Amino acid sequence: MANHRVLFISAPIGAGHIKAAQAVSRMMEVSLPDTKTELCNIFDFFSPAIGQTILNTYLKILDVLPQAYGTLYSWGNQSRLALWGRELISQFLARYMLDYIEKFQPSVIVCTHATPAGLVAWLKKRQLLTIPAVAVITDFVVHRLWVYSELDHYFVAHTGMAEYLEQYGISPQNISITGIPVSHSFNQSWDRRQLLNKLELAGDRKNVLIMGGGAGILPMEEIFTLCAQIDIPLQLMAVTGKNQHLYRKLNCLKQTMPHPVKVFGYVDNIYELMAAADLLISKPGGMSVSEALALGVPLIIYRPIPGQEEANTNYLLNSGAALRADSVGELKFILTRLLLPDSNELSIMRRQALTIGHPTACKDITGIIANRYFS
């Protein structure tokens, strides 16, 4: 039997929360052989129909009413009523989680989403749970619903987040600035020429990677059309995820493109595509942004949704690692400016991305957890 057992609890609302849990879990099992890890999400604790309804509602709001999502996000950050509602939800769901935790008997619990963090904190507050519990925040901003004095430690992306937590009474000794954990694959050196050959990409063109269209939230067809109007040598890599309809449409569209185009569906080598990219056009999800920063890839953020996307974008803009486009026309203007042969703006952004990237976050988080909670 393993000497130490670590339970990761997340939520399948956006892929980043689960990917962060997976990344730290794998690092632990590789670097701490006597450790057993298990991953679960809050939807495991109640009917699958309820979980699917919650997820579908969330995605529908993002798609149809993004401003409403921003309003809810802001309200939840400030309202006492929201905090009361959080308490009510925690009371309802926490006991279902307790049975699961008691069966696994972890040495420590790691939460990568605010909701399970709240459930665990509720149990600890009522002394139904005494196991150490830590939070790994997967955005570049702390929402109020992440803040619980009952949690033993926080892992955050930058100093501003630590300062926010301290304002709400979290001790500086219980906060570590590690960055958002990404897979160890993003902490590697690459032979660029070999990588371009493997991906069948030309070495004399700028590589523009487009991500975030799998869920239909990025207008990839329009981006293809505007790239066709840019009279600068470039090549496109587009990742459509599990969106088969978009995959087929882009493959048809690429036949008319004046630039080389590679269209990928669901891939498990996104680290290679990013390592080959000179620029990423995407939405500002905390995980995908952290992966890009770890490899020093500058970003153009397209139309961030109010809420954590807006906050993530502001951090990136202030850090000089990204630019923002709120329309296709603006995107074309920025892209053309960055790709001009005599422009050094892309190189400056790349240096800034490397400066704020944290490719060793997984290793650092693993080490801190082991030192603090594994006796």
N, C-alpha and C positions, 0 to 999 in steps of 0.2 A: 504494500500500500504506500502511496506517495506520502512523504512527510508533510507536504503543504498542498492545500487545495484552494484554488482561486475561482470564484464564481463571477463571471461577467454578465451583467444584466443591461440590456439595451432596449431599443424600440425600432421597428422597421419603418420609421417615418423619415425618409431620406436614407440613402445607402451609407452615408458617412459614419453614423453612430455605430452601426454594426461592423463596418470595416475597421474602425478604430479598435473595437474590442477584439476583433480577429487578429489585428497586427500585434497588439500587446500580448495576447494569448500565445501566439506562435513564438514570439521572442522569449516568453517565459519557459515554454516547453523545450526550446533549444538551449537556452543558457542556464536553466535551472532544472536539470534532469529529474530531480526528486519532487517536482511540482506537477500536479494534475490540474488542468483547467477545464471549465465547462462554460459554454455560452448559452444564454437563453434570452428571450425578450418578453416584455410585459404581456404581449398577446398570448403567450403560452399559459397565462393564468386564468383566462376566461374563454368563452365560446369563440371559435374561429369566425363565426358570422359577425360578432360584435367587432372583432379586430379588423375585419375586412371593411365593414361599414365606416369605421373611424378613418381608415387609410383612404378609402375612396372619397370621403367627404373632404379630407385634407387636400388631396390632389385636385379635386374639383374647385375648391376655393382658390388654390394657387393658379389654376388655369383660367377661371372665369372672373374671379373677384380678388385679384392680388392686393388691391388697396384695402379691402376688408380684412385680409390676413394681417396687413401692416397695422391696422387699427386694433385688432385683437391682440397682436404682439405688444403694442404700446400699452394697451389697457392692462394686460397681464403683468406688465413691468411696474405699474404704478398703483393699481387699484387694491384697496383693502378687501374689496369684495372678491377679487380674483384670488387673493391669498386664502380667504375663507373657503372658496370653492376648491382650491387645491387641497385643503385640509379634509374636506368632505370626500373628495375622490380617493385620497390616500386611505382614509378610514374604511372605505368600501372595498378597495382592492388589496390592501396591505396584507390582510390575513390569508388571502389566497397565496400570496407570495411566500409567507412565512413557512407553510408546509413544505414548499419546494426547497427553501433554504435549509431547513432542519434535516431534510433527507440527504442533502449533499454534504452538509457539515463543512463549510469552507473555513479556511484560516482568515480570509479577507474577501470582501465583496468589492468589485469594481463596477461603477455605474458610468455608462457613456451616453446617457440621455437623462434629461431633467426629471421625467416622470418616475422612472424607477428610483432615482436618487431621492425623490420625495417620499416614495413608499418605504424605502429603507430607513430614512430619517424618522418617519412616523413611528415605525416599530422600535427604533432605538430610543426615541423620546419617551415611549411608554415602557421601556425596559423589557420589551418582549424579545429584543435582540441585543446582544452585547458584542457581536463580532465587529472588528474594525471594518469601516466602509470608506471608500475613496471615490472621488468624482474626477472623470477625465472629460473636460469641456471641449467639444469638437467644433467650436466656432471661435471667431476673433472678438467676441463680445460675451459678457456674462448677463444672461437674463435673470431677473429677480427670482424666477421660479427654480433657479439652480441653487439658491443660497439657503443652507441649512447648517445651523451651529452643531447639529448632531453628527455631521459627517467628519471623519477624522483627518482627511487631507484632500486638497484640490490640486489638480494639474492643469495649468493654463498656458495660453500661447504667448502672452507678452505681459510686460509690467503694468500696463493700464488695467488689465483684467485683475491682477493681484491687488492693485490699489482699490478697485471697486469692491472686491470681497472684503478688504480690510475695513472699508467704510461701514459694512454691515456686521462688523464684529468678528470676522474670521481672523485668527491669529496669523501673522506673517510666517511663523514657524510651521504652519499647517498648509502652506501654499508653495508649490514648486513651479517655476517658469521653465517648462520643458519644450513647449511647442505641441502641436497636435500630432499624435503618433501615426506614422505612415509605415507601410510595409518595408522590410529591410531591402527589398528590391530597389527602392528609391535612394538607398545609401550605397550606391556602387559607382565605380568609374567606368566610363564607356569609351571604347575606341570608335570615334564617330564615323570614320570611313567604313569600318566593318559593319557598323550598325546600319548605315545608309544602304550598303550593298545587300544586307540581309532583308531589309524592307523594300528593296528595289526602288530606292529614291535617288534622284540626281544630286550630285554634290555641288552643283553650281547655281542652285536656286534656294531662296528662303523657304523653309517648311512652315506652313501655317496649319496648326492642328485645331480642329473644331469639335467641341464636345458639348453635350448637354441637350442634344436633340432627341435622345431616346424616348423621353417622356413627352415630346412635342412642345417643349418650352423654349426652344431656340429655333428661329426661322432659317433652317439650313438651306432651303432652296433659294431663298432671297439672298443669303450670304454667298452662295455659289454664283448667282447672277451678278452681284456687285463685284465679285472677284474676277469675273470674266471681263469686266470693264476696266480693270487695272492693267496698264501697259508696262508692268514691271515683272521680270522673271520670278515666278513663285511656283510652288506646288502645294496642293491641298491634301490633308488627311482628315477625313470625317469619320467620327465614331457614332453610330446610330443606336448602339445598345441592342435591346430586344425588339426595337421597332422595325419589323420586317417591311412594312409599307414604305417607310421612309428610306430604308436601305435600297429597295427596288427603284424608287423614284430618283434617288441620287445617282444610282448606277446608270440609269437612262440619261440623266442630265449631264453626266460627265462626258458623254460622247460628243457634246457640242462645246465643251470647254476648251479655251485656248491654252490652258495650263494643265500639266499632269495632275491627275486626281487619283487618290486611293480611298475607297469607301470600305469601312470595316463595320461589321455588326457587333455582336457581343464579343469582347476580347479579354484575355487574361494576361496580356503583355502590355498594358497601358503604360507601364514604366518605360518600355522601349520606344513607344510612340512619342512620349513626352521627351525622352532623352534626345530624340532625333529632331524635335521641334525647335524652331527659332522663336515661335510665338504661339500662344494659346488663346483662342476665342471661346469663352465659356460663361456659364453662370457661376457666381461666387460661393459655391458650397464649401464649407470649411475643409472637408477632406480633399476634394479635387484641387483646391487652391494650395493646400499644404504639400500635396504631392508635386505640384508644379514648382513651388518655391524650393523644395528640397533639391530639385534638379536645376534650379536657376532659370526657369522658363518664365519670361515676362507674360503678362496677361492683358487682354482687352476684355473687360467685363461688359456683357450686354444686358441692358435693362434689368438691373437688380430689383427684386421684389422688396417692398418696404418690410422692415423687420430685420432679422439677422443677416439677410443678404445685403441690405443697405449698409449695415454696420460693418460687415466684412469688407465691403467695397471701400468704405471710408478709410479703414485701416490700411488697405493696400494702396490706395491713392496717396495717403499721407506718407507711406513708406517709399513711394516712388517705384514700386514694382508693377504697377498696373495703370491702365487708362480706362475710362468709362465711355461707353457709347449708348445713347438712349434712342437711337433710330438707325435704320439701315444706312441712311445718307451720312450720318455722323460716323458710323463704323467704316464706311468707305474712305472718308477723309482721313481718319486716324490711321487706317491700314496703309494707305498710300504714303502718308508722311513717314511712317516707321520703316517702310520698305525701300525708300529712296536710297540709291547707292551711296550717296555722300552723307547720309544721316548716321550719327552715332548714338541716337536716342535709344535704340534697341539694346545696344551694348551697355549703356548706363542702367537701363531697367533690369538687364540680366544681373549685373553686379548687385543691384539693390535686392533682387529676388534671393540671390545666394546669401546676402547679409541677414535677411530675416527668416530664411528657411531653417528648419530643424530636422535634418535627416536622421539624427540619432535619438529622436524623442522616445521611440519605443524602448531602446536600450536604457535610456536615462530613467524612464518611468519604472521599468522592471527593477532596476537597481535600487531605486528609492523604496519601492514596496518591499523588496526583499530585506533591505537594511532595517526598515521600520517595524515590519510585522512578522518576519520569519526568524524565530529565535533558534 
